[in-house]
Amino acid sequence: MSHERMPLGQSTSYTDQYDPQLLFPLSRAETRAGLGLNNGWPWFGGDVWQAYELS
């Protein structure tokens, strides 16, 4: 789907059920290449999860 036809930033009506027609792909390869991220990420990270609500 071309960027002009994407619903991002446009008015839309909400549905009350799942609609796969609302999903669309976003190609990230071109932007990543422009940023020089062809050989992996220059950062790393992780998540720390706590289970306080289970105690």
Jmol script that loads the backbone (N, CA, C; Angstrom):
load data "model"
ATOM      1  N   MET A   1       0.849  -1.179   0.000  1.00  0.00           N
ATOM      2  CA  MET A   1       0.000   0.000   0.000  1.00  0.00           C
ATOM      3  C   MET A   1       0.886   1.230   0.000  1.00  0.00           C
ATOM      4  N   SER A   2       0.571   2.159  -0.846  1.00  0.00           N
ATOM      5  CA  SER A   2       1.366   3.378  -0.913  1.00  0.00           C
ATOM      6  C   SER A   2       1.088   4.242   0.311  1.00  0.00           C
ATOM      7  N   HIS A   3       2.056   5.107   0.634  1.00  0.00           N
ATOM      8  CA  HIS A   3       1.920   5.962   1.810  1.00  0.00           C
ATOM      9  C   HIS A   3       0.708   6.883   1.710  1.00  0.00           C
ATOM     10  N   GLU A   4       0.334   7.277   0.514  1.00  0.00           N
ATOM     11  CA  GLU A   4      -0.806   8.168   0.336  1.00  0.00           C
ATOM     12  C   GLU A   4      -2.124   7.489   0.696  1.00  0.00           C
ATOM     13  N   ARG A   5      -2.175   6.175   0.574  1.00  0.00           N
ATOM     14  CA  ARG A   5      -3.415   5.445   0.824  1.00  0.00           C
ATOM     15  C   ARG A   5      -3.512   4.911   2.242  1.00  0.00           C
ATOM     16  N   MET A   6      -2.481   5.100   3.049  1.00  0.00           N
ATOM     17  CA  MET A   6      -2.513   4.619   4.424  1.00  0.00           C
ATOM     18  C   MET A   6      -3.463   5.468   5.262  1.00  0.00           C
ATOM     19  N   PRO A   7      -4.170   4.851   6.201  1.00  0.00           N
ATOM     20  CA  PRO A   7      -5.128   5.598   7.010  1.00  0.00           C
ATOM     21  C   PRO A   7      -4.505   6.400   8.153  1.00  0.00           C
ATOM     22  N   LEU A   8      -3.202   6.360   8.299  1.00  0.00           N
ATOM     23  CA  LEU A   8      -2.559   7.096   9.382  1.00  0.00           C
ATOM     24  C   LEU A   8      -2.794   8.588   9.234  1.00  0.00           C
ATOM     25  N   GLY A   9      -3.250   9.221  10.301  1.00  0.00           N
ATOM     26  CA  GLY A   9      -3.471  10.657  10.290  1.00  0.00           C
ATOM     27  C   GLY A   9      -4.757  11.099   9.618  1.00  0.00           C
ATOM     28  N   GLN A  10      -5.581  10.156   9.206  1.00  0.00           N
ATOM     29  CA  GLN A  10      -6.835  10.496   8.539  1.00  0.00           C
ATOM     30  C   GLN A  10      -8.021  10.144   9.435  1.00  0.00           C
ATOM     31  N   SER A  11      -9.140  10.804   9.208  1.00  0.00           N
ATOM     32  CA  SER A  11     -10.359  10.492   9.949  1.00  0.00           C
ATOM     33  C   SER A  11     -10.807   9.080   9.609  1.00  0.00           C
ATOM     34  N   THR A  12     -11.352   8.402  10.596  1.00  0.00           N
ATOM     35  CA  THR A  12     -11.819   7.036  10.391  1.00  0.00           C
ATOM     36  C   THR A  12     -13.036   6.778  11.263  1.00  0.00           C
ATOM     37  N   SER A  13     -13.796   5.775  10.918  1.00  0.00           N
ATOM     38  CA  SER A  13     -14.909   5.359  11.765  1.00  0.00           C
ATOM     39  C   SER A  13     -14.496   4.069  12.469  1.00  0.00           C
ATOM     40  N   TYR A  14     -14.877   3.943  13.717  1.00  0.00           N
ATOM     41  CA  TYR A  14     -14.510   2.780  14.511  1.00  0.00           C
ATOM     42  C   TYR A  14     -15.538   1.676  14.329  1.00  0.00           C
ATOM     43  N   THR A  15     -15.057   0.466  14.234  1.00  0.00           N
ATOM     44  CA  THR A  15     -15.936  -0.688  14.131  1.00  0.00           C
ATOM     45  C   THR A  15     -15.981  -1.386  15.483  1.00  0.00           C
ATOM     46  N   ASP A  16     -17.005  -2.181  15.701  1.00  0.00           N
ATOM     47  CA  ASP A  16     -17.124  -2.888  16.973  1.00  0.00           C
ATOM     48  C   ASP A  16     -16.638  -4.331  16.882  1.00  0.00           C
ATOM     49  N   GLN A  17     -15.991  -4.678  15.784  1.00  0.00           N
ATOM     50  CA  GLN A  17     -15.446  -6.018  15.632  1.00  0.00           C
ATOM     51  C   GLN A  17     -14.153  -5.959  14.825  1.00  0.00           C
ATOM     52  N   TYR A  18     -13.423  -7.062  14.874  1.00  0.00           N
ATOM     53  CA  TYR A  18     -12.145  -7.162  14.171  1.00  0.00           C
ATOM     54  C   TYR A  18     -12.346  -6.996  12.670  1.00  0.00           C
ATOM     55  N   ASP A  19     -11.517  -6.180  12.055  1.00  0.00           N
ATOM     56  CA  ASP A  19     -11.594  -5.952  10.611  1.00  0.00           C
ATOM     57  C   ASP A  19     -10.186  -6.008  10.023  1.00  0.00           C
ATOM     58  N   PRO A  20      -9.809  -7.112   9.390  1.00  0.00           N
ATOM     59  CA  PRO A  20      -8.457  -7.221   8.838  1.00  0.00           C
ATOM     60  C   PRO A  20      -8.169  -6.210   7.735  1.00  0.00           C
ATOM     61  N   GLN A  21      -9.185  -5.586   7.171  1.00  0.00           N
ATOM     62  CA  GLN A  21      -8.972  -4.569   6.146  1.00  0.00           C
ATOM     63  C   GLN A  21      -8.330  -3.311   6.720  1.00  0.00           C
ATOM     64  N   LEU A  22      -8.368  -3.158   8.045  1.00  0.00           N
ATOM     65  CA  LEU A  22      -7.759  -1.991   8.682  1.00  0.00           C
ATOM     66  C   LEU A  22      -6.254  -2.158   8.884  1.00  0.00           C
ATOM     67  N   LEU A  23      -5.757  -3.377   8.703  1.00  0.00           N
ATOM     68  CA  LEU A  23      -4.329  -3.646   8.870  1.00  0.00           C
ATOM     69  C   LEU A  23      -3.594  -3.369   7.567  1.00  0.00           C
ATOM     70  N   PHE A  24      -2.383  -2.836   7.685  1.00  0.00           N
ATOM     71  CA  PHE A  24      -1.582  -2.590   6.496  1.00  0.00           C
ATOM     72  C   PHE A  24      -0.111  -2.692   6.870  1.00  0.00           C
ATOM     73  N   PRO A  25       0.727  -3.132   5.941  1.00  0.00           N
ATOM     74  CA  PRO A  25       2.155  -3.300   6.227  1.00  0.00           C
ATOM     75  C   PRO A  25       2.901  -1.972   6.195  1.00  0.00           C
ATOM     76  N   LEU A  26       3.946  -1.906   6.982  1.00  0.00           N
ATOM     77  CA  LEU A  26       4.860  -0.763   6.961  1.00  0.00           C
ATOM     78  C   LEU A  26       6.252  -1.293   6.658  1.00  0.00           C
ATOM     79  N   SER A  27       6.805  -0.915   5.527  1.00  0.00           N
ATOM     80  CA  SER A  27       8.155  -1.329   5.183  1.00  0.00           C
ATOM     81  C   SER A  27       9.148  -0.458   5.942  1.00  0.00           C
ATOM     82  N   ARG A  28      10.016  -1.092   6.716  1.00  0.00           N
ATOM     83  CA  ARG A  28      10.983  -0.350   7.516  1.00  0.00           C
ATOM     84  C   ARG A  28      12.396  -0.437   6.949  1.00  0.00           C
ATOM     85  N   ALA A  29      12.610  -1.318   5.988  1.00  0.00           N
ATOM     86  CA  ALA A  29      13.951  -1.556   5.468  1.00  0.00           C
ATOM     87  C   ALA A  29      14.571  -0.299   4.864  1.00  0.00           C
ATOM     88  N   GLU A  30      13.802   0.454   4.103  1.00  0.00           N
ATOM     89  CA  GLU A  30      14.343   1.649   3.448  1.00  0.00           C
ATOM     90  C   GLU A  30      14.778   2.698   4.475  1.00  0.00           C
ATOM     91  N   THR A  31      13.968   2.924   5.486  1.00  0.00           N
ATOM     92  CA  THR A  31      14.318   3.905   6.518  1.00  0.00           C
ATOM     93  C   THR A  31      15.510   3.431   7.334  1.00  0.00           C
ATOM     94  N   ARG A  32      15.537   2.144   7.679  1.00  0.00           N
ATOM     95  CA  ARG A  32      16.671   1.609   8.438  1.00  0.00           C
ATOM     96  C   ARG A  32      17.964   1.735   7.640  1.00  0.00           C
ATOM     97  N   ALA A  33      17.910   1.467   6.340  1.00  0.00           N
ATOM     98  CA  ALA A  33      19.105   1.598   5.503  1.00  0.00           C
ATOM     99  C   ALA A  33      19.566   3.048   5.468  1.00  0.00           C
ATOM    100  N   GLY A  34      18.631   3.986   5.396  1.00  0.00           N
ATOM    101  CA  GLY A  34      18.980   5.404   5.388  1.00  0.00           C
ATOM    102  C   GLY A  34      19.632   5.861   6.680  1.00  0.00           C
ATOM    103  N   LEU A  35      19.326   5.167   7.773  1.00  0.00           N
ATOM    104  CA  LEU A  35      19.932   5.482   9.070  1.00  0.00           C
ATOM    105  C   LEU A  35      21.230   4.715   9.306  1.00  0.00           C
ATOM    106  N   GLY A  36      21.602   3.854   8.356  1.00  0.00           N
ATOM    107  CA  GLY A  36      22.824   3.078   8.494  1.00  0.00           C
ATOM    108  C   GLY A  36      22.677   1.891   9.429  1.00  0.00           C
ATOM    109  N   LEU A  37      21.474   1.347   9.544  1.00  0.00           N
ATOM    110  CA  LEU A  37      21.224   0.223  10.448  1.00  0.00           C
ATOM    111  C   LEU A  37      21.161  -1.104   9.700  1.00  0.00           C
ATOM    112  N   ASN A  38      22.014  -1.272   8.721  1.00  0.00           N
ATOM    113  CA  ASN A  38      22.004  -2.496   7.920  1.00  0.00           C
ATOM    114  C   ASN A  38      22.619  -3.684   8.638  1.00  0.00           C
ATOM    115  N   ASN A  39      23.534  -3.443   9.555  1.00  0.00           N
ATOM    116  CA  ASN A  39      24.268  -4.530  10.201  1.00  0.00           C
ATOM    117  C   ASN A  39      23.871  -4.711  11.656  1.00  0.00           C
ATOM    118  N   GLY A  40      22.628  -4.498  11.978  1.00  0.00           N
ATOM    119  CA  GLY A  40      22.162  -4.676  13.349  1.00  0.00           C
ATOM    120  C   GLY A  40      21.928  -3.352  14.043  1.00  0.00           C
ATOM    121  N   TRP A  41      21.483  -3.444  15.263  1.00  0.00           N
ATOM    122  CA  TRP A  41      21.123  -2.266  16.047  1.00  0.00           C
ATOM    123  C   TRP A  41      22.312  -1.748  16.840  1.00  0.00           C
ATOM    124  N   PRO A  42      22.455  -0.435  16.956  1.00  0.00           N
ATOM    125  CA  PRO A  42      23.552   0.130  17.746  1.00  0.00           C
ATOM    126  C   PRO A  42      23.202   0.218  19.229  1.00  0.00           C
ATOM    127  N   TRP A  43      22.104  -0.350  19.644  1.00  0.00           N
ATOM    128  CA  TRP A  43      21.692  -0.314  21.043  1.00  0.00           C
ATOM    129  C   TRP A  43      21.190  -1.696  21.449  1.00  0.00           C
ATOM    130  N   PHE A  44      21.007  -1.862  22.733  1.00  0.00           N
ATOM    131  CA  PHE A  44      20.447  -3.105  23.242  1.00  0.00           C
ATOM    132  C   PHE A  44      19.570  -2.763  24.435  1.00  0.00           C
ATOM    133  N   GLY A  45      18.775  -3.685  24.846  1.00  0.00           N
ATOM    134  CA  GLY A  45      17.902  -3.424  25.981  1.00  0.00           C
ATOM    135  C   GLY A  45      17.131  -4.670  26.360  1.00  0.00           C
ATOM    136  N   GLY A  46      16.361  -4.528  27.373  1.00  0.00           N
ATOM    137  CA  GLY A  46      15.552  -5.635  27.849  1.00  0.00           C
ATOM    138  C   GLY A  46      14.465  -5.122  28.765  1.00  0.00           C
ATOM    139  N   ASP A  47      13.574  -5.993  29.106  1.00  0.00           N
ATOM    140  CA  ASP A  47      12.472  -5.655  29.998  1.00  0.00           C
ATOM    141  C   ASP A  47      12.649  -6.382  31.318  1.00  0.00           C
ATOM    142  N   VAL A  48      12.274  -5.726  32.385  1.00  0.00           N
ATOM    143  CA  VAL A  48      12.243  -6.342  33.703  1.00  0.00           C
ATOM    144  C   VAL A  48      10.785  -6.402  34.124  1.00  0.00           C
ATOM    145  N   TRP A  49      10.319  -7.608  34.372  1.00  0.00           N
ATOM    146  CA  TRP A  49       8.920  -7.787  34.742  1.00  0.00           C
ATOM    147  C   TRP A  49       8.832  -8.128  36.222  1.00  0.00           C
ATOM    148  N   GLN A  50       7.885  -7.532  36.897  1.00  0.00           N
ATOM    149  CA  GLN A  50       7.602  -7.828  38.295  1.00  0.00           C
ATOM    150  C   GLN A  50       6.209  -8.448  38.372  1.00  0.00           C
ATOM    151  N   ALA A  51       6.012  -9.305  39.342  1.00  0.00           N
ATOM    152  CA  ALA A  51       4.705  -9.951  39.508  1.00  0.00           C
ATOM    153  C   ALA A  51       4.102  -9.572  40.857  1.00  0.00           C
ATOM    154  N   TYR A  52       4.165  -8.294  41.188  1.00  0.00           N
ATOM    155  CA  TYR A  52       3.645  -7.848  42.481  1.00  0.00           C
ATOM    156  C   TYR A  52       2.152  -8.139  42.628  1.00  0.00           C
ATOM    157  N   GLU A  53       1.416  -8.032  41.552  1.00  0.00           N
ATOM    158  CA  GLU A  53      -0.026  -8.241  41.658  1.00  0.00           C
ATOM    159  C   GLU A  53      -0.383  -9.700  41.924  1.00  0.00           C
ATOM    160  N   LEU A  54       0.561 -10.605  41.757  1.00  0.00           N
ATOM    161  CA  LEU A  54       0.318 -12.026  42.023  1.00  0.00           C
ATOM    162  C   LEU A  54       0.665 -12.416  43.447  1.00  0.00           C
ATOM    163  N   SER A  55       1.358 -11.545  44.154  1.00  0.00           N
ATOM    164  CA  SER A  55       1.772 -11.906  45.518  1.00  0.00           C
ATOM    165  C   SER A  55       0.695 -11.610  46.536  1.00  0.00           C
TER     166      SER A  55
END
end "model"
wireframe off; spacefill off
backbone 0.3
color backbone group
